Each structure stands twice: as C-alpha cells, then as structure tokens.
Amino acid sequence: MKFNYELVTPAKAEKYLQLNTANFRKLDHLIVKKYARDMNAGDWHENGDPIQIGPDKDGMDILKNGQHRLHAIIASGCAQMMLIVRDVPADGRFMDRGKSRTGASYLAFAGLAEAEACWTIAKMCIAYQSGWWGLPNIPLHHITDAQIHSFIESHTEELQSATRLVKPLKSICAISISGPIAFYGAKNNHPEKSDLVCWFMEKFRTGEGLSREQPLLHLRTMILQRSEATKLRTCIKRAYVTMAWNRTVMNIPTTKLYLRLTGPNPQEMPSVIMCENEA
C-alpha cells in the first residue's frame, strides 16, 4: 500500500468520488452536513483516518473509505489535508469493524468525572439553545462533537454540578430532560448552589412533603402511575417537566398540568425560567 498526505480541494474530492462506484454503505446526508459545519467553522481536525482507494475484484480502482468526508469538502467548499492510502486490498468485508470511539469516552479518559452524563446534558443544552426543546424528535445529528467539546470546556463545573443533582432521579426522568433544566434554571451557574434547583430535584425524586397544590406532585403522579404501554413520549415529558419547574419558580398553585391535545411545538414550548442564585 502507498501513503501520502494531500490537500484535498473540492475539485479533487469530486475526482475521488468518481471512484465511489461499489460502496455498500449508503451516504448519510446528515453526517455530511455535520462534517461540513465543522469544516466551515474551522473545527475539522485531521486525525490520521485515511481516504482509502484500491482495486476491486476486477482490478479497477474504487473508493473504499471516505465518501462522507469528501462530500463534506465539496459541501463546505473548504480544502482539507487528508491522508490518502492507495492499493488497499480488494476484500472490504472487514472494513470499519472496530468499536467506535465517542467524545464522552475521550473526556472520561482525560479525567472528566461523569463524562457520559455531562456529554448528554451538554448536547441537550445546545439543542435547547438552538430552539429544538419542543421538537418531537430533536435533530441531534446536527450537533457536532466540536460544539459539545466547546460547551463542556466553557461550563465544566456547572455541568458536573447538574449531573450530581439529576443522576439520582434518572429512574423517573432522563438526565437529557432534567439536566438542562437544572443547568439553565440556575442561570448557567452551579445548580448545587441554588436552593430551589436542589429542592426541586430532590422532591422530584422522593415526592416527600409535597402538598396538593404543588406542580411536582401532579408531575410525579403523571409519570409514575403510567404503565409501560401508556408512558409519556419524551417530548411530552420535556414539556411537563419544564412547566412544573416554571410554576415552581413562579410559585403558582397547581393541581393539574395541561397541554394542548396536539402536544408541544417549538413555538409554544415553555422556556426554562431562570431562578436567582440563592447561595
């Protein structure tokens, strides 16, 4: 096999893609857009993963690996340095069979406590900032690893604080919902320094001492009394938890939480109300 680094321009990427004639992996346009956004933002980093070219069973050169990166170079219009490997053996049955690395795995290796949970909360915080909190299916493919790493680097202590508060109640509410509420409810500060955030998450978990007019009581009832077959969809639960938090912040007596029959949408989904930091 032959190896060399090349500056792959959009024109050269198009030339290499002409060899993409026998790829059994379907092009994922969301991945292309994700890579292209990183390239446009200057967040694409060469990591040694090669563009692979080699003969098929008839001896004709074909592209064996790299179609998404090449399409992203064209979509972004940004040339990138790439390692090009030629004369890759013909058998492609065993390509890409290793276990994929994740951004959370890297952060855990680097020493970040609760890396997996912090990664999840950071991703959902970015979704919230993007106006996707009310979408039935949040397009997480649109959020790049570079965005998540940057968010975590800017808010490491706050995310770890939110994680410590919400992990104990994960059997009731996913951290992808409770985490952003703890993070933003505390005004982007340390959630553990907010008496109200701490109280809300603890009572959400235990239900102890809640009165009939406290929104958390109805929220817990809705969640815990449903069977597996009738459990709330994630987007509906996001809306109800957000409503319960907001009514708690505003001290509004509540005996029942209501949503429109059509459910939440991005325009009507309540924003997380930030409480003052009491510490």
N, C-alpha and C positions, 0 to 999 in steps of 0.2 A: 504493500500500500504506500501511497505517496501523500505527504502532508505539506501544506503551506498556508500561511495567512494571506488573505486578500481583503482589500477594501471592496465590499460588495455594494455597488451602486444599484439604484432601481433598474437601470438598463441591464446590468449584469444579472440581477435577480430574475428578470424576465427570461433571460437566456437560459439560466439554470432550470427555471420552471418548465421550459420546453421539454426537459428530460423527465418531467413528472408524469410518466405515461403508464406506470404499473404500480401505483401506490394503493395498497389495500386499506389505508386509513383515510377516512373521509375528512375533508377540510372543515375545520371548526372556525366559523367566521367570528365568533365571539373571542376566541383565542387570538386571532389575527388582530382584531381591534384592540385587545388588551396589550399585546406586544407593541402595536403601532403607537398607542398612547405613551408607553414608556419611552419609546424611541423619540417621539416628538418632544417629550419633557426632558430629554437628556438623562433619563433614568435607566436606560438599557446598558447593561454591563456584559462584556464578553466574558464567558466563563469556561471556555475550552470545549463546549459541546460543538461537535463539528457538523458541517454540511457534508453529507456522505453521498458519493457518486460511485457507481460501479456497474459492472456488466450484468445483464440479465442472463437467462439460460441460453439465449441465442448469441451472447457476446456483445449486445448493444448496450451502450451506457445509458443508465437511468438514474434519476434522483431517488435515493433511498431514505434520506432523512433530512429534514429542514424546510419542508414546504411552508409551514406556518411562519417561520422567521423570514423567509424570502418574500412571502406575500405581505408581511408587515413592513418590510423595507420599501416595497412598492407603494403601499397604502400611506406610509408616513412621508415618503419622499426623502428619507434620511439614509445615507450610506452608512454601513456598519462594517467594522473589522470582523471577519469570520475565519475560523479555521476550516479549511477545505480538505477533505480526505477523499482521494481517488483510488480506484481499483479495489473498492470494498467487495469482498467475496459475494457470490451470487445469492446464497441462501439467506432470505430475510425473515425466516420463521422465528428466529430467536432474538430479533432486534427489540430493544425497549422492554426487556423482560425484568429489569431490576426494579426494586422498590423505589418509588419516587420520594424525593426529599420535600419537606414542607418548610415554609417560613417559620412556623411555630417550632419545628424540630431544631432549626438553626438557633433560634433565640434561647431554647432550653439548653442547648449545648454551650451557648455563650454565657449561661448563668442566670438568665431571667427566670425568676420564680413564677410559677403558674403561667408558663408561656402559652400553652394551648388556650386557656381561658382568656388571657389578655389579647391574644390574636383574634379570637371570636368577637370579643367586645369591641375591639378597635375597628374591625371590619364593619360591624353593625353601627358604630358611631359614625363612620364615614357614610354609610347608607343613609343614616338619619340626616346628616348634613347635606346630602345630595337630594333630599326631598322624597326619598323612597320609603319612608317609615310606614306609609299607608298602603303600599302596593301589596296585592295578594301574593305575588311572587317577586321578591326583591332580586334584581339582576346582579347578583354578587360577582358574576364573571366580569362585570365592568370595573370592578375594583382591583387595582393591580397590587402586587406584592410590594412594590416600591412605595405606593401610597400608605399601605399598612405599616411598613417599617418606619416610615417618616412619622406617622401618627404616634406610634408606640415610643419612638425616641423623644418626641415632644411631650408625652403625657405618661411616662412610665410609672411614676409613683401613684398618680391618680387612678390609672387602670388597675394596678395591683391592689389598691385600696378598694376599688369597686369589686374586684374579684373576690377578695376576702369576705365582703358583705353578702354577695349573692350566691356563692357556691353552696352554702348550707341549705338553700331553698330550691336547688335545681330539680328536686323531685316534683315540685309544684309548678315551677316556672323556669323555662330555659334561660340560661345566662345571656343568650342573644337578645332577650327581651328585657330582663331585669337589669343587666349590666349597663346598657346605655341610659336607662332611667336613673340609676344610681350615679352615673358619671355626670350627666347633664343636670340632674336635679340638684347636685351640689355645686352648680355654677362652675363646672370644669375644675373644681378643687378636689381635695381629698374627701371622698364620700364619708370616710370614717370620722371626719371632723364635724360632720353635720348631724346634729341630734335627730333631726326629722328624718333624714335618709336612714340612719341606723334604726330608728323606731319603726319606720315603715317596713324595712326588710325583715326585721325580727318578728313583727306582728304578722306579716305576710306568711312567714314560715310557721309560727306557732298558733296564731289565732287567739292567743291568751288575752283576756281582759277587753276584748272588743265589744263596743256597745252596738245596739241595733241600728243606729244612725251613722255608723262609720262605714265608709265605702269599702274598706278592706274586708269587712265581714261578708258583704254580698259578693265581692270578688272571689273570696275563698270558697264560698258556697257554690258559685257557678262552676268553678274549676274542679273541686273535689267531689261533687255529687254527680258528675257526669261519668257515664260508662265509656269504655274504650271506643265503642261504636258512635257515641254522640259527643265526644270531646271536641272542644273548640278548635277551629282552624287557627293556625299560627297568627295570621293577620288579624283575626278577630280577638285573639288573646292579647296581642300587642295593643289593640285599641282599648280594650277593657282595663288592662293594667295601667296604661297611660292615663285614662280617665280617672281611675281610682287614686293614682298618685296626685293628679292635678286637684281633685276635690279635697284630698287630704291637705295639700299645701294651702288651699283657699279656705279650709275649714268649713266646707259646705256639708250640712247634714244630708246623708244619702241612704235610702233604704233599698234602692234598686238602680242599677246601671243599665242604660238603654243605648242601643244602636239602631240605625235605620235597617229595615229588612234587607236592603241591598248590601249592607256592610259598609266598612270604612272605605274611603278612597283618598288619594293624596291631597285633594283639596280640603276635605272635611276632617281628616285625621288630626286629632289634637296634638299640638306641640307640647313637649315636656316643659312644664313650668319650673323655673329655677327658684329654689328657696335660698334665703340668705344663709351664709355660713355662720352658725351659732357659736363656733369654737373661738 
